[in-house]
Amino acid sequence: MSFVAAYDPTPSRRPRADFRILTVTPPVAPPGVAAALTRARLDWIWARAERAWYFANAANRASLALHAAFGFVEVGRGPEFQAVRFEGGTGVLPCAVRPLPGS
């Protein structure tokens, strides 16, 4: 499971966008599809917010590596994020900051 949103994780603020599950299966999808979808989601978020937040199971190395390539840095771990419980695993919460124009 993955999640990317334009939101502030403090309890007083609500998400403005919620993309809950995105799975790209390599044998079926052409190379680059996951990166293209991630870029499209981030373009949408950057037009509206300075930060993007995402979570995934710590065992989902492919998703974590993909998002790291887009500037996501881990800021937390826990058994649950946004009411999604990571049964048998740990959730990872990375965050990315909108790039400066022209970078």
DRENTOR-886547 format. One record per atom (N, C-alpha, C): z negated, y negated, x negated. Coordinates in pm, whole numbers, padded with zeros to 5 digits, always signed. Atoms other than C-alpha are relative to their C-alpha. Layout:
# residues N
ZYX;...
END
This chain:
# residues 103
+00000+00117-00084;+00000+00000+00000;+00000-00123-00088;+00005+00127+00071;+00068-00349-00118;-00004-00114+00099;+00021+00116-00086;+00004-00693+00018;+00031-00124-00083;-00020+00129+00066;+00135-01033-00081;-00015-00106+00107;+00021+00104-00100;+00024-01346+00096;-00023-00134-00065;+00037+00135+00040;-00013-01718+00068;-00132-00029+00070;+00129+00026-00062;-00384-01752+00130;-00106-00024-00104;+00118+00017+00083;-00716-01852-00015;-00096+00109+00044;+00082-00113-00041;-00944-01545-00022;-00141-00035+00045;+00133+00036-00045;-01257-01743+00065;-00011+00026+00150;+00016-00034-00142;-01401-01642+00404;+00034-00112+00097;-00025+00112-00091;-01349-01991+00547;+00148-00026+00027;-00144+00024-00017;-00969-01974+00517;+00069+00126+00049;-00074-00114-00053;-00719-01752+00695;+00134+00015-00071;-00133-00018+00059;-00401-01596+00556;+00106-00074+00080;-00113+00062-00067;-00081-01784+00634;+00116+00097+00012;-00106-00101-00005;+00136-01480+00572;-00063+00133-00036;+00058-00131+00025;+00064-01112+00569;+00111+00104-00001;-00100-00105+00015;+00316-00861+00435;-00077+00125-00036;+00092-00109+00024;+00131-00535+00467;+00056+00116-00081;-00041-00117+00075;+00324-00232+00349;+00145-00013-00043;-00136+00000+00053;+00627-00226+00126;+00008+00115-00098;-00019-00114+00087;+00740+00098-00029;+00147+00011-00034;-00136-00020+00046;+01053+00138-00237;+00002+00132-00075;-00006-00133+00060;+01139+00497-00324;+00117+00005-00096;-00108+00005+00100;+01336+00509-00652;+00117+00097+00024;-00118-00086-00018;+01549+00817-00570;+00094-00048+00112;-00079+00046-00114;+01670+00643-00252;+00053-00142-00023;-00037+00141+00018;+01676+00273-00343;+00069-00022-00134;-00064+00033+00128;+01911+00135-00608;-00097-00073-00092;+00087+00073+00093;+01746-00002-00925;+00000-00149+00031;+00011+00144-00020;+01618-00356-00885;-00037-00043+00141;+00031+00036-00139;+01546-00342-00511;-00143-00052+00011;+00140+00044-00009;+01168-00369-00552;-00017-00139-00060;+00010+00132+00063;+01204-00665-00789;+00066-00108+00087;-00069+00097-00086;+01453-00838-00556;-00084-00034+00123;+00085+00025-00117;+01221-00797-00256;-00124-00080-00040;+00117+00075+00047;+00924-00922-00457;+00037-00144-00029;-00048+00135+00027;+01123-01224-00577;+00019-00077+00131;-00022+00066-00129;+01224-01304-00216;-00133-00037+00065;+00131+00030-00058;+00862-01281-00096;-00064-00116-00074;+00061+00107+00076;+00744-01504-00380;+00071-00133+00019;-00072+00125-00029;+01017-01761-00320;-00050-00060+00130;+00051+00046-00129;+00896-01784+00040;-00140-00057-00016;+00138+00047+00021;+00533-01816-00070;-00002-00130-00080;+00003+00121+00084;+00606-02075-00342;+00045-00124+00075;-00039+00115-00082;+00769-02298-00082;-00117-00049+00087;+00110+00032-00091;+00435-02300+00102;-00138-00007-00065;+00134-00010+00059;+00148-02240-00140;+00009+00003-00152;+00005-00001+00146;+00038-02265-00503;-00036+00137-00056;+00044-00132+00048;-00103-01912-00527;+00048+00110+00093;-00034-00120-00077;+00003-01567-00417;-00101+00107-00038;+00098-00106+00020;-00245-01283-00376;+00063+00131+00045;-00060-00130-00027;-00164-00915-00367;-00105+00105-00027;+00089-00109+00039;-00358-00593-00359;+00070+00135+00011;-00056-00136+00003;-00281-00230-00433;-00108+00094-00052;+00088-00100+00057;-00456+00091-00520;+00017-00003-00152;-00006+00002+00146;-00542+00099-00892;+00089+00112-00055;-00086-00111+00043;-00348+00428-00914;+00148-00034+00013;-00140+00037-00022;-00026+00249-00810;+00051-00082-00119;-00039+00068+00125;+00081+00166-01166;+00136-00070+00011;-00134+00061-00011;+00443+00097-01071;-00008-00136+00068;+00012+00127-00071;+00348-00176-00824;-00074-00104-00085;+00076+00093+00084;+00092-00331-01059;+00086-00052-00115;-00088+00043+00110;+00346-00338-01345;+00109-00095+00051;-00102+00086-00059;+00615-00488-01120;-00056-00141+00022;+00058+00131-00030;+00385-00768-01005;-00046-00072-00127;+00036+00063+00128;+00257-00831-01361;+00121-00071-00060;-00123+00062+00051;+00619-00905-01455;+00030-00133+00070;-00019+00124-00075;+00611-01182-01191;-00119-00094-00019;+00110+00090+00032;+00295-01337-01337;-00132+00030+00067;+00126-00035-00063;+00025-01161-01134;-00100+00048-00105;+00108-00036+00090;-00307-01126-01318;-00116+00051+00085;+00112-00056-00076;-00596-00909-01199;-00118-00097+00001;+00118+00087-00014;-00885-01115-01062;-00117+00073+00064;+00110-00074-00060;-01089-00846-00891;+00035+00145+00029;-00012-00140-00040;-01146-00482-00801;-00106+00027+00105;+00098-00035-00100;-01321-00329-00507;+00047+00115+00087;-00035-00112-00087;-01327-00052-00249;+00080-00043+00123;-00065+00050-00122;-01176-00278+00022;+00047-00145-00021;-00050+00137-00007;-00960-00591+00062;+00065-00020+00136;-00059+00033-00130;-00864-00757+00393;-00010+00116+00098;+00029-00112-00090;-01018-00464+00585;+00081+00125-00031;-00070-00121+00044;-00801-00212+00395;-00091+00070-00100;+00090-00077+00084;-01025+00056+00245;+00081+00092-00090;-00068-00084+00097;-00914+00241-00067;-00075+00131-00014;+00065-00130+00001;-01027+00595+00010;+00039+00075-00126;-00028-00077+00120;-01059+00797-00309;+00056-00082-00114;-00054+00084+00106;-00965+00499-00521;-00062-00138+00002;+00048+00137+00012;-01024+00141-00616;+00116-00094+00025;-00101+00102-00022;-00833-00160-00496;+00000-00101-00113;-00016+00103+00103;-00700-00415-00743;+00054-00125+00069;-00042+00127-00058;-00662-00783-00647;+00055-00090-00110;-00060+00095+00093;-00413-00974-00866;+00040-00129+00073;-00040+00131-00051;-00317-01340-00820;+00107-00057-00093;-00100+00071+00079;-00017-01542-00936;-00001-00147+00041;-00006+00143-00025;+00017-01919-00965;+00146-00042-00001;-00139+00048-00011;+00338-02093-00858;+00045-00061-00132;-00051+00058+00124;+00551-02169-01164;+00034-00148+00019;-00040+00140-00004;+00616-02533-01250;+00151-00010+00021;-00145+00016-00018;+00960-02663-01143;+00073+00003-00135;-00081-00010+00120;+01224-02579-01401;-00044+00105-00100;+00046-00102+00096;+01025-02300-01564;+00042+00138+00042;
END
